[in-house]
């Protein structure tokens, strides 16, 4: 795991123009982990109140930004 993180950091450093994509991808991954943990710890959070709209909206926005940055920074 540590070797993977180090390799990812070296790759990001050698491709400085791809940094916004890496940041957005990291935020999307962290969001996915947080939402998954929230769903496991508090399953009722998605039962009909506004929080499920916030979760879906945040996911859509982060995914769209990540996708846009992947296209924009792609070589």
Rosetta constraint file for C-alpha pairs under 8 A:
AtomPair CA 1 CA 5 HARMONIC 6.42 0.50
AtomPair CA 2 CA 6 HARMONIC 6.19 0.50
AtomPair CA 3 CA 7 HARMONIC 6.04 0.50
AtomPair CA 4 CA 8 HARMONIC 6.07 0.50
AtomPair CA 5 CA 9 HARMONIC 6.16 0.50
AtomPair CA 6 CA 10 HARMONIC 6.18 0.50
AtomPair CA 7 CA 11 HARMONIC 6.09 0.50
AtomPair CA 8 CA 12 HARMONIC 6.09 0.50
AtomPair CA 9 CA 13 HARMONIC 6.12 0.50
AtomPair CA 10 CA 14 HARMONIC 6.19 0.50
AtomPair CA 11 CA 15 HARMONIC 6.22 0.50
AtomPair CA 12 CA 16 HARMONIC 6.05 0.50
AtomPair CA 12 CA 18 HARMONIC 6.95 0.50
AtomPair CA 12 CA 19 HARMONIC 6.13 0.50
AtomPair CA 12 CA 22 HARMONIC 7.18 0.50
AtomPair CA 15 CA 19 HARMONIC 7.07 0.50
AtomPair CA 17 CA 73 HARMONIC 6.81 0.50
AtomPair CA 18 CA 22 HARMONIC 6.45 0.50
AtomPair CA 18 CA 73 HARMONIC 5.65 0.50
AtomPair CA 18 CA 74 HARMONIC 7.70 0.50
AtomPair CA 19 CA 23 HARMONIC 6.13 0.50
AtomPair CA 20 CA 24 HARMONIC 6.13 0.50
AtomPair CA 20 CA 69 HARMONIC 6.82 0.50
AtomPair CA 21 CA 25 HARMONIC 5.96 0.50
AtomPair CA 21 CA 66 HARMONIC 6.10 0.50
AtomPair CA 21 CA 69 HARMONIC 5.14 0.50
AtomPair CA 21 CA 70 HARMONIC 5.74 0.50
AtomPair CA 21 CA 73 HARMONIC 7.12 0.50
AtomPair CA 22 CA 26 HARMONIC 6.01 0.50
AtomPair CA 23 CA 27 HARMONIC 6.18 0.50
AtomPair CA 24 CA 28 HARMONIC 6.11 0.50
AtomPair CA 24 CA 62 HARMONIC 7.19 0.50
AtomPair CA 24 CA 65 HARMONIC 7.02 0.50
AtomPair CA 24 CA 66 HARMONIC 5.25 0.50
AtomPair CA 24 CA 69 HARMONIC 7.79 0.50
AtomPair CA 25 CA 29 HARMONIC 6.16 0.50
AtomPair CA 25 CA 66 HARMONIC 5.81 0.50
AtomPair CA 26 CA 30 HARMONIC 6.12 0.50
AtomPair CA 27 CA 31 HARMONIC 5.99 0.50
AtomPair CA 27 CA 62 HARMONIC 7.64 0.50
AtomPair CA 28 CA 32 HARMONIC 6.17 0.50
AtomPair CA 28 CA 59 HARMONIC 7.55 0.50
AtomPair CA 28 CA 62 HARMONIC 5.82 0.50
AtomPair CA 28 CA 63 HARMONIC 6.71 0.50
AtomPair CA 28 CA 66 HARMONIC 7.54 0.50
AtomPair CA 29 CA 33 HARMONIC 6.30 0.50
AtomPair CA 30 CA 34 HARMONIC 6.14 0.50
AtomPair CA 31 CA 35 HARMONIC 6.03 0.50
AtomPair CA 31 CA 59 HARMONIC 7.54 0.50
AtomPair CA 32 CA 36 HARMONIC 6.01 0.50
AtomPair CA 32 CA 59 HARMONIC 7.91 0.50
AtomPair CA 33 CA 37 HARMONIC 6.08 0.50
AtomPair CA 34 CA 38 HARMONIC 6.03 0.50
AtomPair CA 35 CA 39 HARMONIC 6.05 0.50
AtomPair CA 35 CA 55 HARMONIC 7.43 0.50
AtomPair CA 36 CA 40 HARMONIC 6.28 0.50
AtomPair CA 37 CA 41 HARMONIC 6.01 0.50
AtomPair CA 38 CA 42 HARMONIC 5.58 0.50
AtomPair CA 38 CA 43 HARMONIC 7.26 0.50
AtomPair CA 38 CA 45 HARMONIC 7.78 0.50
AtomPair CA 39 CA 43 HARMONIC 4.77 0.50
AtomPair CA 39 CA 44 HARMONIC 7.83 0.50
AtomPair CA 39 CA 45 HARMONIC 7.04 0.50
AtomPair CA 39 CA 46 HARMONIC 7.77 0.50
AtomPair CA 43 CA 47 HARMONIC 7.98 0.50
AtomPair CA 45 CA 49 HARMONIC 7.62 0.50
AtomPair CA 45 CA 51 HARMONIC 6.60 0.50
AtomPair CA 45 CA 52 HARMONIC 6.96 0.50
AtomPair CA 46 CA 51 HARMONIC 6.49 0.50
AtomPair CA 46 CA 52 HARMONIC 4.81 0.50
AtomPair CA 47 CA 52 HARMONIC 7.40 0.50
AtomPair CA 48 CA 52 HARMONIC 7.08 0.50
AtomPair CA 49 CA 53 HARMONIC 7.86 0.50
AtomPair CA 50 CA 54 HARMONIC 6.56 0.50
AtomPair CA 51 CA 55 HARMONIC 6.20 0.50
AtomPair CA 52 CA 56 HARMONIC 6.12 0.50
AtomPair CA 53 CA 57 HARMONIC 5.85 0.50
AtomPair CA 54 CA 58 HARMONIC 5.89 0.50
AtomPair CA 55 CA 59 HARMONIC 6.14 0.50
AtomPair CA 56 CA 60 HARMONIC 6.14 0.50
AtomPair CA 57 CA 61 HARMONIC 6.11 0.50
AtomPair CA 58 CA 62 HARMONIC 6.05 0.50
AtomPair CA 59 CA 63 HARMONIC 5.98 0.50
AtomPair CA 60 CA 64 HARMONIC 6.01 0.50
AtomPair CA 61 CA 65 HARMONIC 6.10 0.50
AtomPair CA 62 CA 66 HARMONIC 6.05 0.50
AtomPair CA 63 CA 67 HARMONIC 6.06 0.50
AtomPair CA 64 CA 68 HARMONIC 6.02 0.50
AtomPair CA 65 CA 69 HARMONIC 6.08 0.50
AtomPair CA 66 CA 70 HARMONIC 6.10 0.50
AtomPair CA 67 CA 71 HARMONIC 6.34 0.50
AtomPair CA 68 CA 72 HARMONIC 6.05 0.50
AtomPair CA 69 CA 73 HARMONIC 5.82 0.50
AtomPair CA 70 CA 74 HARMONIC 5.75 0.50
